[in-house]
Amino acid sequence: MTRPLFFGPVEAVRGAAPGSAFLLGGDEGRHAAVVRRLAPGERIDVSDGSGYRIGGVITAVGTGSVELEVETVGQDPAPRHRLVLVQALAKGGRDEQAVESATELGVDAVVPWHAERSIVRWRGDKADKGRQKWVSLVGAAAKQSRRSFVPEVNGVMDTTRLAAWSKAVDQMVILHEDAGETLAQRFAALEASGALDAPSSTAVVVGPEGGISDAELAKLGAVGALPARLGPHVLRSSSAGPAALVLLNHLLGRW
């Protein structure tokens, strides 16, 4: 069984050495001591959120902290193929459901997208508050799934900014029900061409409830984004991205 994972300050986590004592305080320490009710003798991991993980046995529990004796330290390997979810803002919390599930499934970054047909809008102060909510969401989901890497959360983008940002990834795939090829076929072609022989990055674009407009398809297609369908059924905005990530984890050998 995997050990509970918590997040600690970068300098403190990276400065820990086998045999040393490490104090986990703050919100994470309170969660370990009060909510989880962990006890001396139990083992936990602590990460800096960027893949560096220490493991140890709890030696003492305070009212809002736990102290452990460090047994192991080291950097977890980053995936060879990086996955990014571009998630359109959606009503009813469906965008948040998608981001949470994507984090559990191993996504490396998420991009909030103001799609043309998005009902939810992040403007002004709401943009920063919305992003911070997603930051908290991916942090909690990473901890629950014992991930030492917390996905990056980009600032919200409209389609013009998204088209410019696409240069940051090797390939961008737009999930669309009318696409002529499936996601599996797209990646079979990439593999056959040798495009996946080297480390790569892929962005998966998911539209809102009303779908992606023809104008958005054209604008993203002009910068090389390719449409692909998942299968014979139309999925909700909350499930399309996670479904694609499951398939890509398999196709890219991440699982």
TORVOVO-294029 format. One record per residue (C-alpha): residue in three letters; x, y, z. Coordinates in steps of 0.1 Angstrom, whole numbers, padded with zeros to 4 digits, always signed. Example, Ala and Ser with C-alpha at 12.3 -4.5 7.8 and 13.67 -1.06 7.14 Angstrom:
% residues 2
ALA+0123-0045+0078 SER+0137-0011+0071 
This chain:
% residues 255
MET+0000+0000+0000 THR+0013+0034-0009 ARG+0021+0058+0020 PRO+0002+0090+0026 LEU+0017+0120+0008 PHE+0020+0156+0021 PHE+0036+0187+0007 GLY+0063+0207+0024 PRO+0084+0238+0018 VAL+0108+0233-0011 GLU+0140+0243+0008 ALA+0131+0222+0038 VAL+0122+0191+0017 ARG+0152+0193-0005 GLY+0175+0200+0025 ALA+0165+0168+0043 ALA+0189+0139+0046 PRO+0186+0103+0057 GLY+0187+0101+0094 SER+0177+0137+0100 ALA+0145+0149+0116 PHE+0119+0167+0096 LEU+0090+0187+0110 LEU+0059+0190+0089 GLY+0039+0219+0101 GLY+0013+0244+0087 ASP-0019+0232+0070 GLU-0002+0199+0059 GLY+0010+0192+0094 ARG-0024+0198+0109 HIS-0040+0176+0082 ALA-0016+0148+0091 ALA-0020+0152+0129 VAL-0056+0162+0133 VAL-0075+0151+0103 ARG-0056+0119+0094 ARG-0048+0112+0131 LEU-0015+0097+0121 ALA+0005+0082+0150 PRO+0042+0075+0158 GLY+0055+0045+0139 GLU+0035+0052+0107 ARG+0054+0061+0075 ILE+0046+0090+0052 ASP+0061+0108+0022 VAL+0066+0145+0019 SER+0072+0162-0015 ASP+0081+0197-0027 GLY+0055+0195-0054 SER+0082+0193-0081 GLY+0090+0156-0079 TYR+0114+0156-0049 ARG+0102+0132-0023 ILE+0114+0122+0012 GLY+0101+0093+0031 GLY+0103+0085+0068 VAL+0087+0072+0100 ILE+0067+0095+0123 THR+0085+0099+0157 ALA+0062+0125+0173 VAL+0028+0141+0168 GLY+0019+0176+0180 THR-0013+0195+0180 GLY-0007+0207+0145 SER+0024+0190+0133 VAL+0042+0157+0129 GLU+0079+0150+0131 LEU+0095+0122+0112 GLU+0129+0105+0109 VAL+0139+0107+0073 GLU+0147+0074+0057 THR+0148+0081+0020 VAL+0153+0111-0003 GLY+0153+0115-0040 GLN+0138+0129-0072 ASP+0110+0110-0089 PRO+0115+0108-0127 ALA+0094+0131-0148 PRO+0073+0114-0176 ARG+0091+0112-0210 HIS+0060+0125-0227 ARG+0043+0155-0212 LEU+0005+0158-0213 VAL-0015+0191-0210 LEU-0052+0195-0207 VAL-0067+0226-0222 GLN-0101+0227-0205 ALA-0129+0251-0216 LEU-0146+0268-0187 ALA-0179+0251-0182 LYS-0210+0255-0160 GLY-0220+0233-0131 GLY-0184+0227-0120 ARG-0178+0203-0149 ASP-0145+0220-0157 GLU-0134+0215-0121 GLN-0144+0178-0123 ALA-0123+0174-0154 VAL-0093+0191-0139 GLU-0095+0170-0107 SER-0098+0137-0126 ALA-0070+0147-0150 THR-0047+0154-0121 GLU-0054+0120-0106 LEU-0047+0105-0141 GLY-0013+0122-0143 VAL-0017+0153-0164 ASP+0013+0176-0162 ALA-0004+0210-0167 VAL-0038+0225-0172 VAL-0049+0255-0192 PRO-0082+0272-0185 TRP-0098+0282-0218 HIS-0124+0310-0225 ALA-0140+0292-0254 GLU-0165+0311-0276 ARG-0194+0291-0262 SER-0183+0290-0226 ILE-0211+0302-0203 VAL-0187+0306-0173 ARG-0165+0337-0177 TRP-0134+0347-0157 ARG-0129+0384-0160 GLY-0110+0409-0138 ASP-0105+0397-0103 LYS-0125+0366-0111 ALA-0097+0353-0134 ASP-0072+0352-0105 LYS-0097+0337-0081 GLY-0107+0311-0106 ARG-0071+0301-0113 GLN-0063+0299-0076 LYS-0093+0276-0071 TRP-0078+0253-0098 VAL-0044+0255-0081 SER-0059+0243-0048 LEU-0079+0217-0067 VAL-0049+0201-0084 GLY-0029+0203-0052 ALA-0055+0183-0033 ALA-0060+0158-0061 ALA-0022+0153-0064 LYS-0020+0146-0027 GLN-0049+0122-0028 SER-0033+0103-0057 ARG+0002+0103-0040 ARG+0017+0123-0068 SER+0050+0141-0060 PHE+0044+0164-0091 VAL+0017+0190-0088 PRO+0004+0200-0122 GLU+0011+0236-0134 VAL-0020+0258-0138 ASN-0017+0284-0165 GLY-0036+0317-0166 VAL-0069+0317-0185 MET-0066+0321-0223 ASP-0089+0330-0251 THR-0086+0313-0284 THR-0062+0338-0299 ARG-0038+0334-0269 LEU-0043+0296-0270 ALA-0032+0296-0307 ALA-0001+0315-0298 TRP+0006+0293-0268 SER+0004+0261-0290 LYS+0040+0267-0300 ALA+0050+0256-0265 VAL+0039+0220-0272 ASP+0049+0195-0299 GLN+0013+0186-0309 MET-0021+0198-0301 VAL-0052+0176-0305 ILE-0088+0190-0305 LEU-0114+0166-0293 HIS-0143+0169-0317 GLU-0172+0145-0325 ASP-0170+0152-0363 ALA-0132+0145-0367 GLY-0123+0120-0394 GLU-0098+0102-0373 THR-0097+0088-0338 LEU-0072+0099-0312 ALA-0057+0064-0314 GLN-0053+0068-0352 ARG-0037+0102-0348 PHE-0011+0088-0324 ALA-0004+0057-0344 ALA+0005+0080-0373 LEU+0028+0101-0351 GLU+0045+0069-0338 ALA+0050+0056-0374 SER+0066+0089-0384 GLY+0090+0087-0355 ALA+0076+0119-0339 LEU+0073+0101-0306 ASP+0108+0087-0305 ALA+0121+0117-0286 PRO+0105+0132-0255 SER+0074+0152-0265 SER+0045+0173-0252 THR+0009+0170-0262 ALA-0020+0193-0255 VAL-0056+0180-0255 VAL-0082+0206-0261 VAL-0117+0201-0247 GLY-0146+0224-0255 PRO-0175+0236-0234 GLU-0211+0223-0232 GLY-0220+0239-0265 GLY-0190+0225-0283 ILE-0162+0241-0302 SER-0171+0266-0330 ASP-0160+0263-0366 ALA-0141+0296-0362 GLU-0122+0281-0332 LEU-0114+0249-0352 ALA-0101+0271-0380 LYS-0080+0293-0358 LEU-0064+0264-0340 GLY-0061+0243-0371 ALA-0041+0272-0387 VAL-0014+0267-0361 GLY-0013+0229-0366 ALA-0039+0216-0341 LEU-0055+0184-0354 PRO-0091+0173-0346 ALA-0097+0138-0333 ARG-0126+0119-0318 LEU-0125+0095-0289 GLY-0151+0070-0301 PRO-0187+0067-0313 HIS-0203+0086-0283 VAL-0203+0123-0273 LEU-0188+0128-0239 ARG-0195+0156-0214 SER-0169+0184-0209 SER-0162+0168-0175 SER-0153+0134-0189 ALA-0138+0139-0224 GLY-0104+0151-0212 PRO-0099+0124-0186 ALA-0110+0098-0211 ALA-0084+0111-0236 LEU-0057+0111-0209 VAL-0064+0074-0200 LEU-0059+0065-0237 LEU-0028+0087-0241 ASN-0012+0073-0210 HIS-0015+0039-0226 LEU-0005+0049-0261 LEU+0026+0068-0249 GLY+0037+0041-0225 ARG+0032+0062-0194 TRP+0011+0034-0179 
